Amino acid sequence: MAARVVTVAFQGVEARRVDVQVQFTSGEARFFLVGMGDKAISESRERVRAAFSGLGLSLPSKRIIANLAPADLPKEGSHYDLPIALAIMAGMGVILPDTLEGWAAVGELSLDGRITNVAGVLPAAVAAGAMGLGLICPEASGPEAAWAGETRILAAPSLIALVNHFRGTQVLSAPRPGPMRDGERVPDLREVKGQENAKRALEIAAAGGHNLAFVGPPGSGKSMMAARLPGLLPPLTPAELLETSMIHSVAGLIARGELSRARPFRNPHHSASMAALTGGGLKAKPGEVSLAHNGVLFLDELPEFSAQALDSLRGPLETGEVVVARANAHVRYPARVQLVAAMNPCRCGLGGAGRGACGRAPRCQTDYQGRISGPLMDRIDLQVEVPPVTAADLALPAPAEGTAEAAARVLAARTLAAGRAADGGEHAQALNARADGDWLEKIADLDAPARALLSRAAEAGGLTARGWTRTIRLARTIADLEGAPGVRRIHLAEALIYRRVAPGSAMGAAAAN
């Protein structure tokens, strides 16, 4: 006798169909699991055996073969326990096979027959709905699965409850979606005294989704301002919320089905490895750059990260995705992030000018900042020098404007860009930081003085081809904050100043003239 139950295998955030096929044959009473499963799947035999014992059942005294098809698809995780157990029950006649048609299943079994929570339930529910199936999942995962929309969800606390439901002696009600929160309270910009230039750069970065780096001595407020960036950003759109939540689901970061409209803000320590930043490890889990998808990745003490880890971000910052290569598969994760970095000017943190200047300047600065590759810095649109906060700044009253006022201007600029994109056709982008090609040329609408200034800056050697494009994107955002229809010379000049590679550089001089 044979039975079949549908489940899924995860490749990144994609859930691919897997058929659990169980067959009983004559021969020695043994339980075989085949189909390219990992260690957790091979241990399913003992969990299933113990769960059955908790129900007063025993496995048939036959040769049991459970095949996870397709056999050439790598499979990982403990969520195969439940579909294997259900397929065996259907083969034994405990559950009628017809009742399992139209359902997929995921869940881990405890030794007493309870069905425990697993990661990836949300993408599993979305995939089940796309296949025209409902999803059987653990009771604890029901509120998360319910966010999948029209997909039927059956959330069971235990195997016995599931058996009783299919036999009609108990009815399991459909779970409700978990709570939706707006995010934690973000500190207000009004608490940052002085640093008006840096605040302006932060507002521009928020309006266009541009990458930003603060460079300044300790105590100048770099981390303070970065922590206040989420308060300037609009909440996630429904499409972005689903994308982001699916990544967090695969990573096991959704508790009690609770989703958040707030954009992710990830702040890894500078000791993080390349796998921690971009994803990988034993099971190719998403890294920080994917967990920050549609949000902010903040790297404090940027030069203290390993060069290999930092350079691994170059591809994701350009393409918006991470590819984790394995011998038997390539796993893709979305990674459209806004990078914000903070760093001291040199190892001692004092810099090369003013009171308390570094005695080894400029070599100390050159060596320290040289830890960051030029190609990575070329992907950072705004490079802002943050001077020390003076006693006079600290004695001033709180600024009149704070996060609310800046966020309103950011929202107006983003609304303007989104309105253009709505009528822009297939290649239109609602975020200026992603505009490219003909669409960027169309929305920039550079006037003659602006084009002349851009050409002079490029001829002076301060712009790469990538820098040319990113400068136009940045200037378009500055123009949007003013509500200007096109990019003018004043907008482009400010954009060039933010992209300067060093004080007094040729690019900075071109912008000033």
Buried (B, 14 or more C-beta within 10 A) or exposed (E): EBBBBBBBBBBBBBBEBBBBBBBBEEEEEEBEBEBBBBEBBEBBBEBBBBBBBBBEBEBBEBBBBBBBBBEEBBBBBBBBBBBBBBBBBBBBEBBEBEBBEEBBBBBBBBEEBBBBBBBBBBBBBBBBBEBEBBBBBBBBBBBBBBBBEEBBBBBBBBBBBBBBBBEEEEEBEEBEBBEEEEBEEBBBBBEBBBBEBBBBBBBBBBBBBBBBBBBBBEEBBBBBBBBBBBBBBBEBEEEBBBBBBBBBBBBEEBEEBBBBBBBBBBBBEBEBBBBBBBBBEEEBBBBBBBBBBBBBBBBBBBBBBBBEBBBBBBBBBEEEBBBBEEEEEEBBBBBBBBBBBBBBBBBBBBBBEEEEBBEBBBEBBEEBBEBBEEEBBBBBBBBBBBBBBEEEBEEEEEBEEBBEBBBEBBBBBBEBBBEBBEEBEEEBBBBBBBBEEEBBEBBBBBBEEBBEBBEBBBEBEBBEEEBEBBBBBBBBBBBBBEEBEBBBBBBBBBBBBBBBBBEEBBBBBBBEE
